[in-house]
Structures are given as C-alpha cells and as structure tokens.
Amino acid sequence: MTFPTELGSNEWMMIWGAVVALLAVIIMWRVSRYDLAGAAFDSAWQVARGKRSAESPTALEEKYNEIAREASVTGKARRAAGTVIGHFAAKVLNLVAMLMLLGGAGLIALGYFWR
C-alpha cells in the first residue's frame, strides 16, 4: 500500500476543520468556569448525589464565598458585577465556539465528501 506524499485540498480541509473544532472545544472548556447556569447545574447535581458537605461546597457556594470574602461593600459589588459580566461573556463565547464547532464539522464533511 502506498501513501501519497502530498496532501490535497480535501485533506487540508479536514485538517483545518479538526483544528477549528479543537479550538472550539478548548474555548468551551475555558469559559465554562464563568457560566453561572453551568455552576447551578453542577451544584444541583452535587446536592442530588449527596456529595455536598462543609468541606466540599457547591460551585454556586464557591462563587458566593468569593463575593462574601471581599472586605468592603464596594469590593463585593465589584466582584458581583465581574461575576455577572463574566457569565454573559461566557455565554457569547460559548455561542461563538458552537458556531466554530459547526464550521469545523462542516469543513471535515466537505473535505471528506467533495471529490
């Protein structure tokens, strides 16, 4: 069996599609820590399994504790605003990552089926 020594446009489309999809997955992984909806789901799941304890607080409790640790009311407000802004930025970046994932899958399919 012989292997081609040069990559054609189909192979390059599939490679770039995989790179775009991998980048999308990395973006989704990195922004998930700022998403409050994901934190709420994780917290509910932790409570439902009975894994919540004083030593292992839920994700929402950790976010609340970060805000509560601020010394002043201004610091607490700034931390809360940062948490909310981070949540909405995470939602936007998650949407962008989903579109990138769809585009990467489209490139892979186009490279595979287009002859």
VOROTI-677540 format. One record per residue: y, x, z of N, C-alpha, C in turn; residue in one letter. Coordinates in pm, whole numbers, padded with zeros to 5 digits, always signed. Last residue first. Layout:
<recs>
YXZYXZYXZA
...
</recs>
This chain:
<recs>
+01561-01516-00396+01499-01411-00478+01573-01392-00605R
+01594-01629-00079+01668-01606-00203+01606-01491-00279W
+01449-01634+00162+01414-01728+00055+01483-01701-00079F
+01553-01426+00321+01408-01443+00306+01373-01527+00182Y
+01828-01451+00316+01767-01325+00273+01618-01338+00247G
+01848-01707+00425+01895-01681+00289+01834-01553+00234L
+01748-01661+00683+01680-01754+00593+01720-01731+00449A
+01941-01480+00776+01800-01442+00773+01724-01532+00676I
+02172-01637+00757+02159-01513+00679+02014-01468+00668L
+02108-01840+00941+02130-01872+00801+02118-01749+00712G
+02101-01693+01175+01978-01757+01129+01989-01796+00982A
+02373-01624+01181+02270-01520+01173+02137-01576+01125G
+02488-01880+01210+02518-01798+01092+02414-01687+01073G
+02385-01949+01462+02353-02031+01345+02378-01953+01216L
+02507-01749+01611+02362-01759+01609+02316-01841+01489L
+02774-01816+01572+02724-01687+01524+02572-01689+01514M
+02778-02061+01703+02806-02057+01559+02758-01926+01498L
+02725-01967+01962+02632-02061+01898+02652-02062+01747M
+02953-01811+02004+02822-01747+01999+02719-01838+01935A
+03148-02011+02013+03154-01908+01909+03018-01840+01894V
+03059-02142+02244+03061-02213+02117+03065-02114+02000L
+03101-01938+02428+02965-01988+02410+02956-02065+02278N
+03377-01915+02419+03295-01804+02370+03151-01845+02348L
+03442-02165+02536+03486-02132+02400+03399-02021+02342V
+03323-02138+02792+03285-02248+02704+03321-02217+02558K
+03463-01918+02889+03319-01907+02868+03269-02017+02776A
+03715-02029+02915+03696-01919+02820+03547-01901+02788A
+03659-02212+03119+03695-02261+02986+03683-02153+02880F
+03592-02030+03328+03499-02134+03286+03531-02182+03145H
+03825-01878+03355+03701-01813+03313+03598-01913+03263G
+03990-02078+03455+04020-02018+03326+03897-01948+03270I
+03860-02118+03703+03870-02228+03606+03899-02174+03466V
+03893-01865+03821+03758-01921+03803+03759-02032+03698T
+04169-01844+03829+04091-01749+03749+03951-01799+03722G
+04222-02045+04013+04271-02058+03875+04197-01963+03783A
+04101-01930+04239+04051-02058+04186+04096-02079+04042A
+04262-01702+04269+04119-01686+04245+04059-01815+04187R
+04510-01823+04318+04494-01733+04204+04347-01716+04169R
+04453-01959+04554+04492-02035+04435+04474-01950+04309A
+04400-01743+04722+04295-01843+04696+04326-01923+04570K
+04649-01618+04718+04531-01548+04668+04417-01643+04636G
+04799-01818+04842+04831-01776+04706+04714-01703+04643T
+04687-01817+05093+04673-01938+05011+04702-01904+04865V
+04522-01500+05163+04635-01594+05162+04604-01716+05076S
+04270-01373+05145+04342-01379+05272+04452-01485+05273A
+03960-01483+05009+04099-01440+04988+04180-01464+05115E
+03722-01608+05061+03744-01475+05119+03886-01423+05099R
+03715-01841+04909+03746-01853+05052+03774-01717+05117A
+03632-01745+04659+03766-01803+04674+03806-01804+04821I
+03375-01660+04724+03470-01565+04665+03613-01615+04681E
+03264-01903+04808+03285-01797+04907+03380-01689+04854N
+03246-02037+04562+03334-02089+04667+03365-01980+04770Y
+03055-01876+04439+03189-01888+04379+03288-01940+04483K
+02840-01921+04614+02892-01786+04595+03033-01789+04536E
+02799-02194+04578+02842-02145+04709+02898-02004+04699E
+02708-02191+04313+02836-02256+04345+02889-02211+04481L
+02465-02056+04348+02569-01997+04263+02705-02061+04291A
+02361-02062+04696+02353-02104+04557+02469-02042+04479T
+02259-01790+04915+02340-01907+04879+02327-01940+04730P
+02037-01668+05102+02046-01677+04955+02125-01802+04916S
+02067-01692+05373+02062-01556+05316+02075-01558+05164E
+02056-01962+05415+02180-01893+05451+02184-01754+05389A
+01895-02098+05121+01900-02063+05263+02032-01993+05291S
+01710-02260+04874+01842-02235+04930+01831-02205+05078R
+01470-02333+04769+01494-02189+04782+01630-02157+04843K
+01383-02584+04693+01380-02549+04835+01405-02402+04861G
+01411-02675+04441+01290-02597+04469+01278-02559+04616R
+01662-02796+04466+01544-02879+04438+01414-02805+04466A
+01828-02572+04499+01813-02667+04609+01687-02751+04590V
+01799-02456+04247+01765-02378+04365+01743-02470+04485Q
+01899-02660+04084+01759-02617+04068+01712-02540+04192W
+02164-02668+04168+02079-02786+04186+01931-02749+04177A
+02242-02409+04086+02246-02447+04227+02157-02567+04255S
+02212-02426+03808+02133-02328+03884+02129-02364+04032D
+02405-02625+03757+02266-02649+03725+02175-02554+03803F
+02636-02489+03842+02597-02614+03908+02451-02646+03882A
+02637-02277+03662+02625-02248+03805+02582-02374+03881A
+02678-02418+03426+02553-02343+03444+02529-02310+03590G
+02935-02506+03482+02828-02604+03459+02691-02538+03476A
+03084-02273+03497+03061-02349+03620+02951-02453+03603L
+03044-01963+03360+03030-02106+03329+02995-02182+03457D
+03031-01696+03403+03160-01761+03427+03154-01912+03407Y
+02781-01610+03329+02818-01596+03471+02950-01665+03504R
+02769-01632+03055+02702-01734+03136+02741-01725+03283S
+02870-01426+02910+02965-01528+02954+02900-01633+03043V
+02641-01266+02856+02751-01212+02936+02845-01320+02989R
+02476-01432+02700+02426-01379+02827+02541-01333+02916W
+02637-01476+02476+02596-01589+02559+02549-01543+02696M
+02650-01212+02379+02772-01282+02422+02737-01398+02514I
+02379-01173+02316+02444-01088+02417+02571-01153+02468I
+02348-01362+02113+02269-01375+02237+02331-01291+02348V
+02522-01253+01920+02547-01386+01977+02472-01406+02108A
+02392-01014+01862+02525-01009+01921+02560-01144+01985L
+02164-01123+01741+02151-01046+01864+02285-01036+01936L
+02280-01241+01513+02211-01325+01611+02195-01251+01745A
+02377-01011+01383+02470-01116+01425+02406-01205+01531V
+02132-00881+01337+02235-00816+01418+02335-00919+01470V
+02000-01063+01170+01942-01031+01300+02045-00966+01392A
+02174-01054+00951+02153-01180+01021+02095-01157+01160G
+02140-00790+00872+02269-00831+00925+02259-00965+00998W
+01869-00812+00788+01907-00717+00893+02039-00760+00956I
+01888-01002+00583+01807-01032+00701+01842-00938+00816M
+02054-00863+00406+02097-00992+00461+02018-01026+00587M
+01888-00646+00346+02013-00622+00419+02068-00752+00477W
+01686-00776+00205+01654-00710+00332+01780-00686+00415E
+01832-00863-00018+01762-00958+00069+01733-00898+00206N
+01922-00630-00139+02021-00718-00076+01954-00820+00016S
+01680-00372-00051+01755-00457-00141+01852-00547-00065G
+01634-00040+00044+01642-00179+00087+01728-00256-00012L
+01408+00199-00090+01543+00145-00077+01536+00000-00034E
+01141+00243-00097+01223+00344-00032+01366+00297-00013T
+00876+00017-00024+00995+00052-00102+01081+00151-00023P
+00543+00132+00023+00661+00070+00079+00782+00108-00005F
+00215+00063-00088+00337+00143-00095+00453+00063-00039T
-00116+00085+00000+00000+00000+00000+00123+00090+00000M
</recs>
